[in-house]
Amino acid sequence: EISGLRRELESARTASEVLKVDVQSRLERAREENEAHDQAMRDENDRRHREVVAGYESKLTAAANKVSSLDDELVRLRSAHAEKVRETESFLAECREGASAIERSYNEQVESTRELEAEVV
């Protein structure tokens, strides 16, 4: 009977060892699958992050280009405004000269008229 119990005990030990190896093997496979899944998720998150960053970079580039374009337009408008101011100032100077010439001519005519009136009297 002891011999039979020893065989059963040995058989149970062997089965236990087989089961232990099987469980360890399954755990290792599960860990590997989990690591593979985690890596796949990290890769997907990295890909999505790169897409989001690329989208923002594209928007920032477009905004920077727009700002640059607006800066160029502002420089052009300021230059055109300065040119118009110069033209206006030049025109006003001509107007002042013309007004002075008209005033001198008027004063000369008034003086001439006075002289003629004095001669007539």
Residue, then its C-alpha position, 0 to 999 in steps of 0.5 A: e500500500i505504501s508503494g501505491l501511495r508513493r506512486e500516487l505521490e510521485s504521479a501527483r508531483t509530476a502532474s504538479e510539475v507539468l501544471k506548473v510548467d504549463v502555467q508558467s508558459r501561459l504566464e510568459r505568453a500572456r506577458e509577451e502578448n501584453e507587452a506586444h499590445d502595449q507596444a502597439m498602443r504606444d506606437e498608435n499613440d505616437r502616430r496620432h501624436r505626430e499627426v496632431v503635431a503635424g496639423y498644428e505645425s501646418k496651422l502655425t506655418a500658415a499663420a506665420n505666412k499670413v502674418s508675413s504677408l500682412d507685414d509686407e502689405l503693411v510696409r507697402l501701404r506705409s510706403a504708399h501713404a508716405e508717397k501720398v503725404r509727399e505729393t500732398e505736401s508738394f501740392l500744398a506748397e504749390c498752392r501756397e506759392g500760387a496764392s502768394a503770386i495771386e495776392r501779389s498780383y492783386n496788390e499790384q493791381v490795387e496799387s496800379t488802380r490807385e495810381l490811375e485814380a490819382e492821375v485821373v483826379 
